Amino acid sequence: MTVGYDLVLDEIPEQAKVLDLGCGDGSLLVMLQEKKKVKGFGVEISEEGVSLCVEKGLYCYQADIDDGLSDYKDNSFDYVILNQTIQNTKRPDYVINEVLRIGKKAIISFPNFAYISTRSYLMFKGTMPVNELLPYEWYESPNIHLLTISDMKKMAVAFEFKILEEKNFSYTKKGKSKLVKCFPNLLAQYGFFVIEKMDQ
């Protein structure tokens, strides 16, 4: 199971209308359709990802989510998912505002750059970390806006959206998400937030 999929699955209700932004090969949408009978849609920037989604029988639209959401009407979806995607966007502030416009709720999951091993790597080696959490050299990384769990909380205040749930987690060797409730900004590998507009 890919990072955070089990938490997303727990969060999404049966037969919800779902948009997965940066859906990759569509594996999360397939799982949601099989287990939760959702009405699923995807947006993916790569041709290869879109082709893989289409092969799986998914509806997938090729677009850059930094400028590809204006076609969707307000409150078009019950849930919009940004699973390991927000850090790849050029304008995360714009993307989150658009996500909260088109979705009643949003799920945002991302690598926590304040995780203890990442901090230690940076402190002792003095170079950008390359590890399971951030598996790219800095010059080839798709992660262009690194953030922490605390950053997401600050953003909620600045952009006036409501955090409904936090399920910050680390990934076990057995492929499961283990929730981290104590000092998550330090001890959780990943942030996981369920959010909605303040006036929802």
Order of alpha helices (4+ residues) and beta strands (2+ residues): alpha-beta-alpha-beta-alpha-beta-beta-alpha-beta-alpha-alpha-beta-beta-beta-alpha-beta
